[in-house]
Amino acid sequence: MRILAFSTLLLFGLLFQAVASDVTGKWKGNFAEGGDIVFDLKSDGDALTGTMTGGDGKSYPVSKGELKDDKISFTVNTEYQGSPIVVLLKGTVAGATIKITMQTEDGSWSTDTVLTKQT
């Protein structure tokens, strides 16, 4: 009986984790400096791919994407005032929101934002 109860709890735990970790879809947030940012993400197990579209309307690919449990991280090669920059993003997924920190690779700029899943 104990084995059956443990197995059932384990199964529900794994199902909950699989559902909680799925970030596939469109996510929208705001920069503290103004403007919107939209991520179109696709998760496949621990792998994460997609695009980021900023206020300029250009889309940039997501690279080095990883999703482990409720932790998300990825990189976007983008540009600022015509110069290329690398933005690192790390955060926590909680249902229909992702609390994320964005920072340049060299650490000269960072901001926090909350992304909301779009339906």
N, C-alpha and C positions, 0 to 999 in steps of 0.2 A: 504494500500500500504506500509506503514511504517513497519507493522508487517511482511509482506512478505520479504521486503528488510533485516530487522533485522534477520529473520529466515534463510535466504540464507547466510548471512555473518557468522552467528553462525555455520551453517552446514559446510561451507568451513573451518572455523577455527578449528572445531573438526576433520575434515578429515585431514587437514595439520598436526595437533598435533599428530594424530595416526600414520601417515606416518613418521613424523620426529622422533618419539620415538622408532621405530622398529630397534633394534640393532642386530637382529638375523643374524648370519653368522660368518665368520672368520675375525679377526682383527689382524694386525701385527704391531709391534713397535720395537724400539731399546732401549737398556739400554745405558745411558751415558757412562758407564764403558765398553761397548762393548757387543755384542751378541744380538740375536733376542728374542722376546717373542711373542707368538701367543695365542690369546684368541678365543675360539669357544663358542659363546654366543647364548642364546635363550631367547627372551623376550616374556612374556605372560602377557599382561596388565602391571601392576607395578612390577611384579615378574621377576627376572633375574636368570638364571641358566647357567651352562656351565663348561668349563675347561680352565686351563692355562697351556701352554707348554713352558718351558724355554729352554735355551741353552743345558741343560743336556738331553733333549728329553723326560723327564718324564712329565706326565700330572697330574695336581692337580685340584680337584673340586672347583668350585666357590660356595660360601655359602653367606648367608645374602644379596643376590643380590636384588637391588631395582632400578627402573627406574621411575623417576617422571619428566614429561615434558622433558627437555633436560639435566637433572641431573642424573648421574649414580653413584652408589656406590656398592661395594661388597667386600668380604673378601676371601682370599685364604690361606689355611693352607699348607705351603710348607716346604722346608728345605734349610739350608745353611751350607755347609761343614759338612753334616751329622747331624746337629742339627735342630730340628723343630722350625719354626718361623711362625708367623701370619702376613700376609701382608694386609694392608687396602688400598683400591683403591677408589678414588673419582675423578669425572671429569665431563666434559661437552660434550655432543654429538652435532655435527654440520655437518649434512649430512653424508659424507663418512669418517669423522674423529672424533676421540674422544681424547680430550686433558685431560690427566689423571695424577694425582699425586699418586705415590705409596709410602707407608711408612710402616715400621715395627710397630707392635702394641705398642711397648715400646717407639717409637719415635727416636730410635738411628740411623736410616737411612731413607732417602727419596730421591726420584728422580721424575722428571717430564718427560713425554714422550708423543708423539702423536701416536695414533693407527690409521691405515688406513684400511678401509674395503677392503678385498680381493675378487676378482671376479672369 
